[in-house]
Amino acid sequence: MNSTQQDPTLSSWQERQEYAELMQPLIGKLYRNFGVEILVYGRSLLNVDTINIIKAHRLIRRYEGQKVRLRESFPFLEAMAKMQLAPGRVDLGKLAYGYLFAGKDDGLSVEDYIRRELSDIVDVADSIEPRDVVLYGFGRIGRLLARLLIERNGANNKMRLRAIVVRGGREGDLEKRASLLRRDSIHGQFNGSITVDKENNSIKANGTSIRVIYSDGPDQVDYTQYGIDNAIVIDNTGIWKDEDGLGLHLKSKGVAKVLLTAPSKGDIKNIVFGVNDKDITDGDRIVSAASCTTNAITPVLKALNDEFGINNGHVETVHSYTNDQNLIDNYHKAERRGRSAPLNMVITSTGAAKAVAKALPELKGKLTGNAIRVPTPNVSMAIMNLNLAKPTSRDELNAYLRDTALHSELENQIDYTASTEIVSSDLVGSRYAGIVDSQATIVEDDRAVLYVWYDNEFGYSCQVVRVAEAMAGLKVPSLPR
């Protein structure tokens, strides 16, 4: 090949990179100025690099069998950036595919097509008021919640992380908290800048000043003295799980509502976002976001029950070890959990199968469950052995779940993979409640076995944020419909 000629493969790649680079500032502008989050077939493009913008576009061909090039989707993004918009989640891939290949253009220009498809948010005044958020506890889930809230910084940010509350206050505590937020052995480096403000006992992260408050109890903080009011407190300690315990938060000045990041006890609503979040009312002051496993399995179970019916079944959870277990053999009040977590598979119990009924009452009494803790630090799997109400086939069931993951109210909860090579570490950082592994699906007449992966830390934290937003009244549309 002549040295002046460029390899067409390299030329194509460079073109994609150039368009991805052009997209980045527009994606940022749309979120910062209007609260519009851009996605491509369910993959958020918020704060991602150029490579991930390119990779997200590949999903269109995987699902539709038709390629949408970045130079073809860019005009849609460019047109949106020139409009006055209200907050929403806009799937750029679906928007472009519908216009270019699905016959939805109806002879309209790109701009007029966008105005029609996004009519819910085009030239609509933003009436949503920002809400203060406090993280009570700063462990695995607390720090991931902080990352998720901080990544949405901007003038139009509606969920403002104002403080974290922890016990202690020993020498060097502030620096250690900041360091744990900055570096994570599983989820990697924090995407941005973190500094410590000793004078104000705060952590500054990407322009957000987060007050670190020390307290020995949930009812012992006056948040108003820090300028925090009408706040949602997200309790991720796991210490208080009933109305009496969690109600202590409401005795502190400045607290309006409480969200628990664990299954609750008593009559507190257990919410799995996407399934029963519509049960949240303005009057609910204490809500639970259920467990990571309940969040992973309930959306898939709902989808299957809606289409095929579920007579009964068993859910076996293969779960990564957690901080509740011991690193080496030592005393533990629970059976078997005293044995070394990194060295053993440990059979234990889970209430997730029964907890499904709190979010999905039609499955009450139909499911049993158990769990095996395994020597991996994150990403778990639920194996669902189900007896359906009507026969089906592997292809039919997989096709239904694939369409559900793409085009339903559960599209933010259920992901779908057809990879034959995927393993648990590939799913670290997944923002979905659960990922259906279609290649492992087994169907025989009316019996089905499904394998659902889930990032029990990050994916669950995404669900918690969605519930918090619903409690705050921040319900934005997902478009195009």
C-alpha positions in Angstrom: 0.0 0.0 0.0 1.3 3.5 -0.8 2.5 5.3 2.2 0.2 8.2 1.4 -2.8 6.0 1.5 -4.5 5.3 4.8 -5.8 1.9 5.9 -9.7 2.2 5.6 -10.1 0.4 8.9 -7.9 3.0 10.6 -9.7 5.8 8.8 -13.1 4.6 9.9 -11.8 4.3 13.5 -10.4 7.8 13.5 -13.7 9.2 12.2 -15.6 7.5 15.0 -13.1 9.0 17.5 -13.5 12.4 16.1 -17.3 12.3 16.3 -17.2 10.9 19.9 -14.9 13.8 20.8 -17.4 16.2 19.3 -20.2 14.5 21.3 -18.6 14.7 24.7 -19.1 18.5 25.3 -22.7 18.3 24.0 -23.5 15.4 26.3 -22.0 17.3 29.2 -23.8 20.5 28.3 -27.2 18.8 28.0 -26.9 17.3 31.5 -25.3 20.3 33.3 -27.7 22.9 31.8 -30.9 21.0 31.4 -30.7 17.8 33.4 -31.0 15.7 30.2 -29.1 12.4 30.4 -28.1 10.9 27.0 -28.1 7.1 26.5 -27.5 4.7 23.6 -29.7 1.6 23.9 -29.8 1.9 27.6 -26.1 2.8 28.1 -25.6 6.1 29.8 -23.1 8.4 28.1 -22.8 10.7 31.1 -19.1 11.2 32.0 -17.8 8.4 29.8 -14.8 8.6 27.5 -14.7 8.5 23.7 -14.1 4.7 23.6 -17.3 4.0 25.6 -19.3 6.3 23.4 -18.1 4.3 20.4 -18.8 1.0 22.2 -22.3 2.1 23.1 -23.1 2.7 19.5 -22.2 -1.0 18.7 -25.2 -2.0 20.8 -27.6 -0.7 18.0 -26.2 -3.2 15.5 -26.3 -6.0 18.1 -30.0 -5.5 18.9 -31.3 -4.2 15.5 -29.0 -5.8 13.0 -28.4 -2.3 11.5 -25.4 -0.1 12.2 -25.9 3.5 13.2 -22.7 5.4 12.7 -21.6 8.2 15.0 -21.7 10.6 12.1 -25.3 9.6 11.6 -26.3 10.0 15.3 -24.3 13.2 15.8 -26.8 15.6 14.0 -29.6 14.5 16.5 -27.4 15.3 19.5 -26.3 18.6 17.9 -29.9 19.6 17.3 -30.9 18.7 20.9 -28.1 20.9 22.2 -29.7 23.9 20.6 -33.1 23.4 22.1 -34.6 24.5 25.5 -35.2 21.3 27.3 -36.6 20.1 30.7 -35.0 17.1 32.6 -35.3 13.7 31.0 -33.5 10.6 29.8 -33.0 10.6 26.1 -31.9 7.5 24.2 -29.9 8.9 21.2 -29.5 5.5 19.7 -33.3 4.8 19.6 -33.9 8.3 18.4 -31.5 8.0 15.4 -32.5 4.5 14.5 -36.2 5.4 14.5 -35.6 8.2 12.1 -33.0 6.6 9.8 -34.2 3.0 9.6 -37.5 2.4 11.3 -39.6 4.7 9.1 -40.6 7.1 11.9 -39.3 10.2 10.2 -42.6 10.9 8.3 -40.8 13.3 6.0 -39.8 15.5 8.9 -36.5 17.3 9.3 -34.2 16.1 12.0 -35.1 19.1 14.2 -38.9 18.7 13.7 -38.6 14.9 14.3 -36.8 15.5 17.6 -39.4 18.1 18.7 -42.1 15.6 18.1 -40.4 12.6 19.8 -39.2 14.7 22.8 -42.4 16.9 23.1 -42.6 16.0 26.8 -39.4 18.0 27.5 -39.0 20.5 24.6 -39.8 24.1 25.5 -41.2 22.9 28.9 -40.3 24.8 32.0 -38.3 22.9 34.6 -40.4 23.0 37.8 -38.4 20.4 39.8 -36.8 21.8 43.0 -33.4 20.5 44.1 -33.3 18.2 47.2 -30.6 17.9 49.9 -29.3 14.3 50.4 -27.4 13.0 53.5 -25.6 9.7 53.6 -25.8 8.1 57.0 -22.9 5.7 57.0 -20.0 5.6 54.5 -19.2 2.0 53.8 -19.3 0.1 50.5 -22.8 1.3 49.5 -22.4 4.7 51.0 -19.3 5.5 49.0 -20.8 4.2 45.7 -23.9 6.3 46.4 -21.6 9.3 46.8 -19.9 8.6 43.5 -23.3 8.3 41.7 -24.6 11.6 43.3 -21.3 13.5 42.6 -21.1 12.4 38.9 -24.4 14.3 38.4 -22.9 17.6 39.5 -24.1 20.7 37.6 -26.2 23.8 37.8 -29.3 21.7 37.1 -28.5 18.9 39.6 -31.6 17.9 41.6 -30.1 15.5 44.1 -27.4 17.4 46.1 -25.2 15.4 48.3 -24.6 17.7 51.3 -23.2 15.6 54.0 -22.1 12.2 55.3 -22.6 11.1 58.9 -20.2 8.6 60.6 -19.1 7.7 64.0 -15.7 8.6 65.4 -13.7 11.6 64.5 -10.2 10.3 65.4 -7.1 11.9 64.1 -6.8 11.4 60.4 -10.4 10.3 60.0 -11.2 12.9 57.3 -8.2 12.0 55.2 -9.0 8.3 55.4 -12.6 8.8 54.4 -11.5 10.9 51.4 -8.9 8.3 50.5 -11.5 5.5 50.5 -13.7 7.6 48.2 -10.8 8.3 45.9 -9.6 4.7 45.5 -11.6 1.5 45.4 -10.1 -1.9 44.9 -13.1 -3.1 42.9 -14.5 -0.1 41.2 -11.3 1.7 40.5 -10.3 5.4 40.9 -12.8 8.1 41.5 -13.6 9.9 38.2 -12.5 13.4 39.2 -10.8 15.4 41.9 -11.0 15.0 45.6 -9.5 17.3 48.2 -9.9 17.6 52.0 -11.0 20.9 53.7 -10.0 20.5 57.3 -11.2 23.9 58.3 -14.8 23.0 57.4 -14.4 19.3 58.1 -15.4 18.6 54.5 -14.5 16.6 51.4 -14.5 18.5 48.2 -15.3 16.3 45.2 -15.7 17.6 41.7 -16.9 21.0 43.0 -19.2 19.5 45.6 -18.5 20.3 49.3 -19.6 17.4 51.4 -19.7 18.0 55.1 -18.5 15.1 57.3 -20.6 15.0 60.5 -19.7 12.9 63.5 -22.6 11.5 65.5 -23.4 8.6 67.8 -27.0 8.3 66.8 -29.5 9.2 64.1 -31.5 11.5 66.3 -28.5 13.6 67.5 -27.8 15.8 64.5 -29.1 19.3 63.8 -28.7 19.4 60.0 -30.0 22.9 59.8 -26.9 24.3 61.4 -25.1 23.1 58.2 -27.6 24.7 55.9 -29.3 21.4 55.2 -33.1 21.2 55.3 -35.9 19.0 54.0 -33.3 16.4 53.4 -33.5 12.7 52.4 -31.3 10.7 54.7 -30.1 7.4 53.1 -29.2 5.1 55.9 -26.7 2.5 54.6 -25.4 1.3 58.0 -27.8 -1.7 58.2 -28.1 -1.1 62.0 -31.7 0.1 62.1 -34.3 -1.7 60.0 -37.7 -1.0 61.6 -39.9 2.0 62.0 -38.8 2.7 65.5 -35.1 2.7 64.7 -35.3 4.5 61.4 -37.8 6.9 62.8 -35.0 8.3 65.0 -33.6 10.1 61.9 -36.9 12.1 61.7 -36.2 13.5 65.1 -33.1 15.3 63.8 -33.8 18.9 62.5 -33.6 19.2 58.8 -34.7 15.6 57.9 -37.8 15.0 55.9 -37.5 11.4 54.7 -35.4 8.3 55.3 -34.4 5.6 52.8 -33.0 2.3 54.0 -30.5 0.4 51.9 -31.5 -3.0 53.2 -34.7 -5.1 53.6 -36.9 -3.5 56.2 -38.9 -5.0 59.1 -42.5 -4.4 59.8 -44.8 -2.4 57.6 -42.2 -0.2 55.8 -42.6 -0.4 52.1 -39.9 -2.4 50.3 -39.4 -0.7 46.9 -37.8 -2.3 43.9 -37.6 0.5 41.4 -39.2 -0.3 38.1 -41.6 -2.8 39.8 -43.5 -1.1 42.6 -42.0 2.4 42.8 -45.4 3.8 41.9 -46.4 2.8 45.5 -44.3 5.6 46.9 -46.5 8.5 48.0 -45.7 12.0 49.1 -46.7 10.9 52.6 -44.1 8.1 52.9 -41.4 9.3 55.3 -39.6 5.9 55.6 -39.0 3.6 52.7 -36.7 0.6 52.1 -34.9 -0.1 48.8 -34.9 -3.8 49.7 -31.8 -5.9 49.1 -29.4 -6.2 46.1 -30.7 -9.8 45.4 -34.3 -8.8 45.6 -33.6 -5.9 43.2 -31.8 -8.3 40.8 -34.5 -11.0 40.6 -37.8 -9.1 41.0 -37.8 -7.2 37.7 -37.1 -10.4 35.7 -39.7 -12.4 37.7 -42.2 -9.7 37.0 -41.5 -9.7 33.3 -41.8 -13.5 33.2 -44.9 -13.6 35.3 -46.6 -11.0 33.1 -46.0 -13.0 30.0 -45.8 -16.7 31.0 -47.1 -16.9 34.5 -45.1 -18.4 37.4 -46.6 -21.3 39.3 -43.7 -21.7 41.7 -39.9 -21.8 41.8 -36.6 -21.8 43.6 -34.0 -19.1 43.6 -30.4 -20.0 44.4 -28.1 -17.0 44.9 -24.4 -17.4 44.3 -23.2 -14.3 46.1 -19.8 -12.6 46.5 -18.6 -12.5 50.1 -19.4 -9.4 52.2 -18.0 -7.4 55.1 -20.2 -9.4 57.4 -18.0 -12.4 57.0 -14.6 -13.1 58.4 -11.4 -12.9 56.5 -10.0 -15.8 58.5 -11.8 -18.3 60.7 -13.1 -16.6 63.7 -16.2 -16.4 65.9 -19.4 -15.3 64.2 -22.9 -15.5 65.6 -24.4 -16.9 62.3 -23.9 -20.5 61.2 -20.9 -21.1 58.9 -20.2 -17.4 58.4 -17.3 -17.6 60.8 -15.3 -19.5 58.3 -12.8 -17.6 56.1 -14.7 -15.9 53.3 -11.9 -15.7 50.7 -11.1 -19.4 51.1 -14.5 -21.1 51.2 -17.9 -21.5 49.6 -20.4 -20.9 52.4 -24.0 -22.0 52.4 -26.2 -19.4 54.1 -29.8 -18.2 54.0 -31.4 -15.4 52.1 -34.7 -13.8 52.5 -34.7 -12.4 49.0 -37.1 -15.0 47.5 -39.7 -14.3 50.1 -39.0 -10.5 50.0 -40.0 -10.6 46.3 -43.6 -10.8 47.5 -43.4 -7.4 49.2 -42.8 -5.8 45.8 -44.7 -8.3 43.7 -47.6 -9.7 45.8 -48.8 -12.0 43.1 -45.8 -14.2 43.8 -46.4 -14.5 47.5 -45.8 -18.1 48.7 -44.6 -19.3 45.3 -40.8 -19.0 45.7 -38.1 -20.5 48.0 -34.5 -19.4 48.2 -31.1 -20.1 49.5 -27.6 -18.7 49.1 -24.0 -19.7 48.6 -21.3 -17.1 49.5 -18.3 -17.6 47.2 -14.7 -16.3 47.3 -15.2 -13.3 44.9 -15.4 -9.7 46.1 -18.2 -8.4 43.9 -20.8 -9.4 41.3 -23.2 -12.2 42.1 -25.7 -14.5 40.3 -29.2 -15.6 40.9 -30.2 -19.0 39.4 -34.0 -19.1 39.0 -35.6 -22.5 38.6 -39.2 -21.8 37.6 -42.3 -23.7 36.8 -44.3 -21.6 34.3 -48.0 -21.4 33.8 -47.7 -22.1 30.1 -45.1 -23.9 27.9 -42.5 -21.9 25.9 -39.2 -22.4 24.2 -35.7 -21.1 24.9 -35.7 -18.9 21.9 -39.1 -17.4 22.7 -38.3 -16.7 26.3 -34.9 -15.2 25.5 -36.4 -13.0 22.7 -39.1 -11.8 25.1 -36.5 -10.8 27.8 -34.3 -9.2 25.2 -37.2 -7.0 24.0 -38.2 -6.3 27.7 -34.6 -5.1 28.3 -34.8 -2.7 25.3 -38.4 -1.5 25.1 -40.3 -1.6 28.4 -40.7 0.1 31.7 -38.0 -2.3 33.0 -35.4 -1.2 30.5 -33.3 0.4 33.3 -33.5 -2.6 35.5 -33.0 -5.5 33.2 -30.0 -5.9 30.9 -29.4 -8.8 28.5 -26.3 -10.4 27.2 -25.8 -13.0 24.4 -22.1 -13.3 25.0 -20.8 -16.9 25.4 -17.6 -15.6 27.1 -18.9 -13.2 29.8 -17.8 -13.8 33.4 -18.5 -12.0 36.7 -15.6 -9.5 36.5 -16.9 -8.2 33.2 -20.0 -6.9 35.0 -18.3 -4.8 37.7 -19.9 -1.4 37.4 -23.1 -2.5 35.7 -25.9 0.0 36.3 -28.6 -2.5 35.9 -30.4 -4.4 38.7 -29.8 -7.6 36.9 -28.3 -9.0 33.6 -30.0 -12.0 31.9 -27.3 -14.4 30.6 -29.3 -15.7 27.6 -26.7 -18.3 26.7 -27.3 -20.1 29.9 -31.1 -20.2 29.7 -32.6 -23.7 29.9 -36.3 -24.2 28.9 -38.1 -27.5 28.7 -41.8 -27.2 28.1 -43.2 -25.2 31.1 -39.9 -25.4 33.1 -37.3 -22.7 32.8 -33.9 -22.1 34.4 -32.5 -18.6 34.2 -29.2 -17.1 35.2 -29.2 -13.5 36.2 -25.9 -11.7 37.0 -25.9 -8.5 39.2 -23.3 -6.1 40.5 -24.5 -6.4 44.1 -22.7 -3.2 45.0 -22.9 -0.7 42.0 -26.0 -2.0 40.3 -27.9 -2.0 43.6 -26.6 1.5 44.4 -28.1 2.7 41.1 -31.4 1.3 42.2 -31.1 3.1 45.5 -30.6 6.4 43.8 -33.6 5.8 41.6 -35.8 5.2 44.7 -34.3 8.3 46.4 -35.2 10.4 43.3 -38.8 9.0 43.4 -39.1 9.9 47.1 -38.0 13.4 46.1 -40.6 13.6 43.4 -37.9 13.7 40.7 -39.7 11.5 38.0 -38.3 12.4 34.6 -39.5 10.8 31.4 -37.5 8.3 29.3 -37.7 9.2 25.7 -38.4 8.4 22.9 -41.4 6.3 24.1 
